[in-house]
């Protein structure tokens, strides 16, 4: 076990994010980012609530009353869903458990704070599109540079059930088009390889033929400046594709289609083909098939597609850096 630093909030946060989460817990970069955002929001809330500067916040300030007020702030003022609210609380709990050995207050503040409960909610069935609707959104490749990029991008998004952040980070070296075509996802805790349909392989070959200057380390889907597309840009291009497909399928006018809906759609279509829950779980990069039970309640049929798995790469340790404020550290993380 990594020795705990002194009960200084800044030192605790740095050790939590640079040593404990990536190495002891082996969490993915995206999960660590989510934890970072949750604690940044909490520290900003404490600043406003107590009029203390971030550098003056102590473990004793993490009272159950303040954490409950923070959760209410997330739900009723920032309009977070109950699910998002619970995810923020999970991040705060993880940090408090890590910091617990440093809590020397007579009242054992952290022990009390850890009793703040998750909020119960009814999980809704995932929304998804029909295969015909999905193919209409992907459409046919256009002659323009942007049109061919969007066609290839949407094909990969549907084929791999990737998250929008995974598509943003996808590089040419992550794809194989010869032999058994697939996309490798190695930058996450659940590294995996996902096969590609022949139509998607053709779309990617056409896209690469149009961009011969792309190197192995280049982002696969750049914007017109040659930089990585943002998640917002991908959502905007998807919205344009949906609007175009709605001319042929008016029902799409009434549907809210996001990259996450496409991810759900890919999972449901695999279920409709009869693919086992464990296979789909690995396909989507989940830690356990239990996360697929909500999808299983929505639909099921038969298929034989398989997934190859890869072991995750080790992350290099990150050194502790000097910081004047724990909030400055979280913003720069």
Beta strands, then each sheet from edge to edge (+ up, - down):
strand 1: 175-176
strand 2: 182-185
strand 3: 192-195
strand 4: 308-309
sheet 1: 1+ 2- 3+ 4-
end
